[in-house]
Structure formats: C-alpha cells, structure tokens
C-alpha cells in the first residue's frame, strides 16, 4: 500500500462479528431453525459455519443472510481441527448442553493475545447442574438432572467475561427455573444475543447491565433477526479518517456503542458529528494532542480499539500513555509500528508513545486481528510503501476492508504472498 492518500466518501458498516458468532451458536437452542441477516463476510463466520455443519446443522447463505436449519443435530461433539482455529466456537457448549443434555467441545483457539481461560464457563455450567470434566484437551459436560435439562442457579462471575456471560445466558434459556448472572459483561453484543434469544421466545431481562435474569422455557421457536452494526469496524474507519486528515461519513452505526472511542477522538482534536440517527461524520484535523488510554470492559475503552488508536497517537503531538488491562499479550504491534518510525517504549502492559512528525513505509508483520488493522491505518498515513504480511488475521474480522478503503481513495492492493 502507498500512504498519504486523502480519503473521502461514505463507509458502509457491516454487521458485528462478535454478535454474529454468538448468535450463530445460539441458533442451536431451537430445533425450528432461524434466519439471521446483516451477516458480515468473514473468515471467522465461515469457520463457525463449518463447526455447525460438523454438528449436523444445514446453513445456506444468500447475500448477507444465513438460513440456519437446526432440526437434525447429529452429534454433540465439535471437531478439534475446527474449534482450535476459532475461540468463539467454544460458545456452542452452552446451547448444545441446554438442548441435548450433553456436549463435548475442545478447548478453543484464536488470536494469540493472551490467556483467556474457560474456568468461568465451567464453574457457571456446574452451577446450572452440569457435570463438567476436562480431559485430553476436551471439555465434556452433561446434565445431572433427570431428563437432561439444566437447572436455574445464581451465578457470580469473578470477572465480567463476555464469553462466559454469553455461554451461561444461552445455557440458562432452556434451564428449569430462574438463573441470575451477577457481574455480567455489559457489551452491546451481549444485548444483541439476548434480543435474538428473546425473539425465539426466551425470557431474559437485564442484558447490557451487570445483572441478567433468565427465566428458563421448555423450548424456543424460529425467528428472523438482524445483527447490529460492528462498533469496532466503525471506530477503525473513524481512525482512518483521522490519521489521513480526511472527512468520512459512516453508517449504519449505533452512537451509544461508540461513546468511548468518540470521546477520545474528540479529546485529541478530531471532529466527530452525528449527521443522522445512525450516521456519523468524522473530519481529521492538522494537529492532534496526545492522550492517556486504559482499556477496560464495556462501557470503558475497548481493548479491540487499543492497537488502532495507538497508530493514531504515534502521529499526535506530545506523549501518550496506553495501558492494556484486558489481555496481557496484546502489545505485539508496538515493534511493528516502531519499524515504521514510531517512538514507543514498552514497560510491562504500558506503552508510552511519543508523537513523531510522520511515519515511513516499511515491511511489517500482523500479529493478531486488531494489530493488522493498526498496521493498515499506519500504512495509510505513512510516507512511501508499506508491505503488510499476515493478512489472514485481518480477514477474520473486517468485511471487504480493502474494497471499502479503495472506494474511499486509498492506494492498496493484495498479493498472493500476503
């Protein structure tokens, strides 16, 4: 890619990756099947499709919609070779256990950004009346209740884990009695998952807050459901506008999902205005100020935006401090940004960024999904040519990002070696 191109135009924001993956798993809760739309075209969505297909689910894709036929689930064991590639695939354990009374799911894979243990999932499922054993890398769970149905319980999460909240909420939808999840994660994708389950007949209150109440029902029915816009993709394109000193509009978006990102952009000097209920305009400026960022669970600043924002702060005046508190291994992009001329010092989980006048193109390697986006953003702003390897990470979470950027005026293309 060649940097320093001015961008202009409108960015269509795709459906949220993290909502889509959880909702695809939740489709297992009903034997009637469902249709979900506004589904992004991503490698991770295809991987989840393959995992569900291995369980006996039939999935048909038409444009941005998935028709999911869950009538004939043939087994409750997800294949290791697929689960090892996608952490979100572990979500199937909750719906399988709730619907079939048993599940066997390998320990998950995904980006190497740090330890993301499943102990919160396991303890929660045990509280719901499941016997859970981990042997030879496989999590085996079955209901101890007569008839195989789980039993409602009060669950406190030691940490507001998104994955554990979603797994336990799904499992509890078909459990007998009431389940209360305390210290639940509050991310918008959890509320979206709850709304999907409710559209199938689940009784869920409080999703999006720290306390979720689920009143179990015997079965769920079919539904048509649209995925929310991807807030991380939206914020990434907001930074693309800022780092290239350009003006872009983005829609559809949900402004309240972007409060933390908008606040930080405005704080450093980027102009962000709401043009319509679901549309933002972002205008880059000539000079940005440094700022301090600490990643936190929602509604705090998202860890999924840390790398992209760091790319912007490398060309912002003064010093910035970025503290990563969610994942202990999510600063691997620092070395690659430094190859492009950034001035960043690392001390444990803290990055101290001293703004430079400009970045310069260089060959760099993407280390995870959001790091790959950060390097693309840095390449857009850098002088000269940037060559990014490891683009398979990018394809996991950004729907047609090259096409969208080229439509805005970016000068980039992909080779088979990427």
C-alpha positions in Angstrom: 0.0 0.0 0.0 1.1 3.6 -0.7 0.4 6.1 2.1 -0.5 9.8 2.2 -3.6 9.4 0.1 -6.6 11.6 1.1 -9.8 9.6 1.7 -13.3 10.8 1.0 -16.8 9.3 0.8 -19.1 7.1 2.8 -18.2 3.8 4.6 -20.9 1.2 4.9 -20.5 -0.5 8.3 -21.1 -4.3 8.3 -22.8 -6.4 10.9 -20.9 -7.1 14.1 -18.5 -10.0 14.1 -18.8 -10.7 17.8 -22.6 -10.7 17.7 -22.8 -12.9 14.6 -20.6 -15.7 16.0 -22.5 -15.9 19.3 -25.9 -15.7 17.6 -24.9 -18.5 15.2 -24.1 -20.7 18.2 -27.4 -19.6 19.9 -29.3 -20.9 16.8 -28.6 -24.4 18.2 -31.1 -23.7 21.1 -34.1 -24.1 18.7 -35.0 -27.1 16.6 -37.1 -24.8 14.3 -34.1 -23.1 12.7 -33.8 -19.3 12.0 -32.7 -16.7 9.6 -30.1 -14.0 10.5 -29.2 -11.1 8.3 -26.7 -8.3 8.1 -24.1 -11.1 8.5 -20.6 -9.9 7.6 -18.4 -11.9 5.1 -15.6 -13.0 7.3 -13.2 -16.0 7.7 -14.5 -16.4 11.3 -18.1 -16.6 10.2 -17.1 -19.3 7.7 -15.3 -21.2 10.4 -18.4 -21.1 12.7 -20.4 -22.2 9.7 -18.1 -25.2 9.3 -18.3 -26.1 13.0 -22.1 -26.0 13.0 -22.2 -28.1 9.8 -20.0 -30.7 11.5 -22.7 -30.9 14.2 -25.4 -31.6 11.5 -26.7 -28.1 11.0 -27.6 -27.0 7.5 -26.6 -23.4 6.6 -27.5 -21.6 3.4 -26.0 -18.1 2.7 -27.8 -15.6 0.4 -26.1 -12.3 0.2 -25.9 -11.1 3.8 -28.4 -13.6 5.3 -27.9 -17.0 6.8 -30.7 -19.6 6.9 -29.8 -22.0 9.7 -31.6 -25.4 9.9 -31.0 -27.0 13.3 -33.7 -29.7 13.1 -31.2 -32.6 12.8 -28.2 -32.1 15.1 -26.4 -35.4 14.6 -23.8 -35.1 17.4 -22.9 -33.0 20.4 -19.1 -33.1 19.8 -17.4 -30.3 18.0 -14.3 -31.3 15.9 -10.9 -30.2 17.3 -9.4 -29.2 14.0 -12.1 -26.5 13.6 -12.5 -25.4 17.2 -8.7 -24.9 17.5 -8.9 -22.1 14.9 -11.7 -20.1 16.5 -12.1 -19.2 20.1 -15.8 -18.2 19.7 -16.6 -21.7 18.7 -16.5 -22.7 22.4 -19.9 -20.8 22.6 -21.6 -24.0 21.2 -21.1 -25.8 24.6 -23.9 -23.8 26.3 -26.6 -24.3 23.6 -25.6 -28.0 23.0 -25.8 -28.8 26.7 -29.1 -26.9 27.1 -30.8 -28.6 24.2 -29.3 -32.1 24.1 -28.2 -32.5 27.8 -24.6 -33.2 26.8 -21.7 -31.6 24.9 -18.1 -32.3 24.1 -16.1 -29.3 22.9 -12.3 -29.0 22.6 -10.5 -26.1 24.3 -10.6 -23.2 21.9 -8.0 -21.4 19.8 -8.0 -17.9 18.1 -5.6 -14.9 18.3 -2.5 -15.3 20.5 -3.2 -12.2 22.5 -3.1 -13.8 26.0 -4.7 -16.3 28.3 -8.5 -16.5 28.0 -9.3 -19.4 30.4 -12.7 -21.2 30.3 -12.9 -21.7 34.1 -15.7 -19.1 34.4 -17.7 -21.0 31.8 -17.0 -24.3 33.5 -18.0 -23.1 37.0 -21.1 -21.5 35.7 -22.2 -24.6 33.9 -21.6 -26.6 37.0 -23.8 -24.2 39.0 -26.5 -25.0 36.4 -26.4 -28.6 37.3 -23.9 -29.9 34.8 -21.1 -32.4 35.4 -18.0 -30.9 33.6 -14.7 -32.6 33.1 -11.6 -31.5 31.1 -9.6 -34.5 29.7 -7.1 -34.6 26.9 -8.0 -31.0 25.8 -11.7 -31.8 25.6 -14.4 -30.2 27.8 -17.1 -32.8 28.4 -20.3 -31.7 30.0 -23.6 -33.4 30.7 -26.7 -32.5 32.7 -27.1 -34.4 36.0 -30.8 -33.6 36.1 -33.5 -36.2 35.2 -34.4 -35.7 31.5 -31.2 -33.9 30.8 -32.5 -30.4 31.5 -30.3 -27.9 33.3 -31.5 -26.2 36.5 -31.5 -22.4 37.1 -29.0 -21.0 39.6 -27.5 -17.8 40.9 -24.1 -17.3 39.3 -21.4 -14.6 40.2 -18.7 -14.1 37.7 -15.3 -13.2 39.2 -14.6 -11.2 36.0 -17.2 -9.7 33.6 -16.1 -12.1 30.8 -18.0 -11.6 27.6 -17.7 -15.3 26.5 -18.7 -16.7 29.9 -21.7 -14.3 30.1 -22.9 -15.4 26.7 -22.3 -19.1 27.3 -24.2 -19.1 30.6 -27.0 -16.9 29.3 -27.6 -19.3 26.4 -27.4 -22.4 28.6 -29.9 -20.8 31.0 -32.6 -20.0 28.4 -33.7 -23.7 28.4 -33.0 -24.4 32.1 -35.7 -25.2 34.6 -36.4 -22.2 36.8 -34.7 -18.8 37.1 -31.0 -18.0 36.6 -29.3 -14.8 37.8 -25.9 -13.8 36.4 -24.2 -11.2 38.6 -21.2 -9.1 37.5 -22.1 -9.9 33.9 -20.3 -8.3 30.9 -22.3 -5.4 29.5 -21.1 -5.3 25.9 -23.6 -4.4 23.2 -23.1 -7.8 21.6 -24.5 -9.5 24.7 -27.6 -7.4 24.5 -27.9 -8.3 20.8 -27.5 -12.0 21.7 -30.2 -11.7 24.3 -32.5 -9.9 21.8 -32.0 -12.8 19.4 -32.9 -15.4 22.1 -35.9 -13.3 23.1 -37.1 -13.2 19.5 -37.1 -17.0 19.7 -39.2 -16.9 22.9 -36.5 -16.8 25.6 -37.3 -14.8 28.8 -34.3 -12.6 29.5 -34.1 -9.3 31.4 -31.2 -7.0 32.2 -28.8 -7.9 29.3 -26.4 -5.0 28.9 -26.3 -4.4 32.6 -24.4 -6.1 35.4 -27.3 -8.4 36.4 -29.0 -10.6 33.9 -32.2 -12.6 34.8 -33.2 -15.6 32.7 -36.5 -17.4 33.3 -36.0 -20.8 31.6 -38.5 -22.0 29.0 -39.0 -25.6 27.6 -38.3 -24.7 24.0 -37.6 -21.9 21.6 -39.1 -21.2 18.1 -37.9 -19.9 14.8 -37.1 -16.2 14.1 -35.8 -13.6 11.6 -33.1 -11.4 13.2 -30.8 -8.6 12.1 -27.3 -8.2 13.5 -26.2 -4.9 15.0 -23.5 -2.8 13.2 -19.9 -3.6 14.1 -18.7 -0.9 16.5 -15.1 -1.9 16.2 -15.2 -1.7 12.4 -16.9 1.7 12.7 -14.2 3.0 15.1 -11.4 1.7 12.9 -12.7 3.7 9.9 -13.1 6.7 12.2 -9.4 6.5 12.9 -8.8 6.0 9.2 -10.4 9.4 8.6 -8.4 11.0 11.5 -5.0 9.5 10.6 -5.3 10.6 6.9 -6.6 14.0 7.8 -9.7 13.2 5.8 -13.5 13.5 6.1 -15.7 10.4 6.0 -19.3 9.5 6.8 -20.1 6.2 8.4 -23.4 4.3 8.6 -25.2 2.4 9.9 -23.8 2.8 13.4 -25.2 2.9 16.9 -23.8 6.1 18.5 -24.1 4.9 22.1 -21.9 1.9 21.3 -19.1 4.3 20.3 -19.1 6.7 23.2 -15.6 5.9 24.5 -14.0 6.0 21.0 -15.7 9.3 20.1 -14.7 10.9 23.4 -11.0 10.0 22.9 -11.1 11.2 19.3 -12.6 14.5 20.2 -10.2 14.9 23.1 -7.2 14.8 20.8 -8.7 17.1 18.3 -10.7 15.1 15.8 -14.1 16.5 14.7 -17.0 14.0 15.1 -20.6 15.0 14.4 -23.8 13.0 14.2 -25.5 13.6 10.9 -28.4 11.3 11.4 -29.6 8.8 14.0 -27.4 6.1 12.5 -24.7 8.2 10.7 -21.5 9.9 11.9 -19.2 12.3 10.1 -15.5 12.3 11.1 -13.2 15.1 10.0 -9.5 14.9 10.6 -7.5 17.9 11.7 -4.0 19.3 11.1 -2.7 18.7 14.7 -3.7 16.2 17.3 -2.8 16.1 21.0 -1.7 13.1 22.9 -3.9 11.4 25.5 -3.9 8.6 28.0 -5.9 5.4 27.4 -6.7 2.4 29.7 -8.5 -0.5 28.2 -11.5 -1.7 30.3 -14.6 -3.9 29.9 -17.5 -2.1 28.3 -18.5 0.7 28.7 -14.8 1.5 29.1 -12.4 2.0 26.3 -12.4 -1.3 24.3 -9.3 -3.5 24.1 -10.3 -4.2 20.5 -9.5 -0.5 19.7 -6.2 -0.2 21.5 -3.9 -1.0 18.6 -5.7 1.2 16.1 -5.7 4.2 18.5 -2.0 3.6 19.2 -1.4 4.0 15.4 -3.1 7.4 15.5 -1.2 8.5 18.7 2.1 7.8 17.0 1.5 10.9 14.9 -0.1 13.0 17.6 1.8 15.8 19.4 3.3 15.1 22.8 3.3 12.0 24.9 0.5 9.4 25.3 0.2 6.5 27.7 -1.7 3.4 26.8 -2.4 0.8 29.5 -3.7 -2.6 28.4 -5.6 -4.3 31.2 -7.7 -6.9 29.4 -5.2 -9.1 27.6 -1.6 -9.5 28.8 -0.1 -10.2 25.4 -1.8 -7.5 23.2 1.0 -5.1 22.6 2.9 -7.1 19.9 2.1 -4.5 17.3 4.4 -2.0 19.1 7.6 -3.4 17.5 6.0 -3.3 14.0 4.9 0.3 14.5 8.4 1.2 15.6 9.7 -0.3 12.3 7.6 2.4 10.6 9.3 5.2 12.6 7.0 5.3 15.7 8.6 6.3 19.0 7.1 3.8 21.6 8.5 2.5 24.8 7.1 -0.6 26.5 7.0 -1.2 30.2 5.1 -4.3 31.1 1.5 -3.7 29.9 2.0 0.0 29.4 3.1 1.7 26.2 4.5 5.2 26.3 4.0 6.9 22.9 5.9 10.0 21.9 4.4 11.5 18.8 6.5 11.9 15.6 6.0 14.1 12.6 5.3 11.3 10.3 5.6 7.5 9.8 7.5 5.9 6.9 6.5 2.8 4.9 8.2 -0.5 5.8 7.7 -4.2 5.6 5.7 -5.3 8.7 4.0 -8.4 10.1 0.5 -8.5 11.6 0.4 -10.5 14.8 -3.4 -10.5 15.5 -6.7 -9.2 14.2 -6.6 -5.7 15.6 -2.9 -5.3 15.2 -3.4 -6.0 11.5 -5.9 -3.1 11.3 -3.5 -0.8 13.2 -0.8 -1.5 10.6 -3.2 -0.8 7.7 -4.0 2.5 9.4 -0.4 3.4 9.9 0.3 2.5 6.3 -2.4 4.9 5.2 -0.6 7.7 6.9 3.0 6.7 6.2 5.2 8.2 3.5 6.0 5.6 0.8 5.2 1.9 0.5 4.1 -0.4 3.4 4.0 -4.1 2.9 1.9 -6.0 5.5 2.2 -9.7 5.9 -0.1 -11.9 7.9 -3.3 -10.6 6.4 -5.2 -13.8 7.4 -5.7 -12.1 10.7 -7.4 -9.1 9.0 -9.8 -11.4 7.2 -11.1 -12.8 10.5 -12.7 -9.5 11.5 -13.0 -7.0 8.7 -15.6 -7.4 5.9 -14.1 -6.4 2.5 -11.8 -3.8 4.1 -9.6 -3.4 1.0 -12.6 -2.8 -1.2 -14.0 -0.3 1.2 -10.7 1.6 1.5 -10.1 1.6 -2.2 -13.6 3.1 -2.7 -12.6 5.9 -0.4 -9.4 6.6 -2.4 -6.8 4.5 -0.6 -4.0 3.1 -2.7 -3.6 -0.5 -1.7 -3.8 -4.0 -3.2 -3.3 -7.5 -2.0 -0.8 -10.0 -3.5 -1.0 -13.8 -3.1 2.0 -13.7 -0.8 0.1 -11.6 1.9 
